[in-house]
Amino acid sequence: MWNHLFLLGCKSTFRIFPLNVPAIKILQRYLRTMKLESAEFQSLFTPGLKNIAELFDNAQYELRIAGGAVRDLLSGVKPEDVDFATTATPTQMKELFQAAGVRMINNRGEKHGTITARLHEENFEITTLRIDLTTDGRHAEVEFTTDWQKDAERRDLTVNSMFLGLDGTLYDYFSGYDDLKNNRIRFVGDANRRIQEDYLRILRYFRFYGKIAKSPGDHESKNLEAIKANAQGLAGISGERIWTEMKKILAGNHINHLIHLMYELDVASCIGLPTNGSLQEFDTVCKNVQNLFPKPMTILTSLLKVPDDILKLDLRFKISKDEKNLGLFLLKHRKDLVKAADSMEPLKPYQDFIIDSREADALSKICELLKYQGEAHLLKEMQQWSIPPFPVSGHDIRKMGISSGKEIGILLQQLRDQWKKSGYQMDKEELLSCVKKS
């Protein structure tokens, strides 16, 4: 993945002001630049981006790809979302786009420096370079700048602090490229300071560790010390933001290691996980779900013991109704709804549950239960199974001269039981013949 990078200058120091200018502090920078040439990078140049690039170039404003998109491109992955950074202020961008007749949408980010332009059915989110003036662990007051390094300094992790010019030049002030190559996760500068600017960065550290690190337990001690010292700050972060990060952690690698680490570093209780979580059950489920792509809630439920744990989690995380119902379903059935032992039809208990259920998502829930239980073979069968329709209706029975609603209901249930015992093979005529006999 690294063979499309070409070295331009390695960890060089340079000055941005001439030496003969008096009374100006000379800024020295630790900058590594390289050239990226890859198919993933070239594929970003849609007609919309080409037009945006031309506008900024003509106005002599610098425009670069920023943050996670750079990380993805360096990893040989085409990013799903591309954010841009610029030396132009929001006012200058608005003037530029208005003069060119470019539509702008979603002005909620303007006070933080973000303008979203729409060209050729694409959205381009472009943010002015910023410096954080004050932070409270959740939000920051910012000041605009034209200094790329200052903007990089305020970012969370080194692998997220790089910029990529539209000519393919990589701008790396904090060795993010080396960290990415070596599968290493580090905070930009002082870990305590970065975390205290936004406590959610603790969870972002775990998330990117699961995304980039090759093996569990390969942490720098200073990072873990900073996380433990600042874990309490997460109690003030909204549950929605925490759940957004947690879902990404639970969908990544090293889940077992990272959740245990959260408990060891006092993070778990601060974000709303049960203090006495079922870590033994969690360990078992982590092994069960390997390569089965479970939903985050499926894994998280293994930490929970009783339905009240789900309700507490909902109060803190503001989980969706579907997530809440899935958690309650798994808690209720994870031990009692199991495959039929010593049977030619091990899947039948699950199939019967779906047939009897009146819920539209019963099949989806059963699939998550099979993942939870580690039943990979049965899961594959279930995913290929088409739910057969029950062939008899109340109307069919009424045509036989039975008009009592109560009697019709009893007969339908009896016929359904017969149909299930037949492996869902009996047709309408065979089932109705049972009514005639009775």
Secondary structure, DSSP 8 states (H G I E B T S, - for coil): --TTEEEEEEEE--BSS-TT-TT----B--EEEEEE--HHHHTT--HHHHHHHHHHHHTT--EEEETHHHHHHHTT---SS-EEEESS-HHHHHHHHHHHT-EEE-GGGGGGTEEEEEETTEEEEEEE-EEEEEE-BS-EEEEE-S-HHHHHHTSSBGGGS-EEETTSEEEESS-HHHHHHTT---BSS-HHHHHHHBTTHHHHHHHHHHHH-SSTT---HHHHHHHHHHGGGGGGS-HHHHHHHHHHHHTSS-HHHHHHHHHHTTHHHHHT--TT--HHHHHHHHHHTTTS---HHHHHHTT--SHHHHHHHHHHH---HHHHHHHHHHHHHTTTS---TT-S-TTHHHHHHHHH---TTHHHHHHHHHHHHT-HHHHHHHHH---------HHHHHTTT---HHHHHHHHHHHHHHHHHTTS---HHHHHHHHHH-
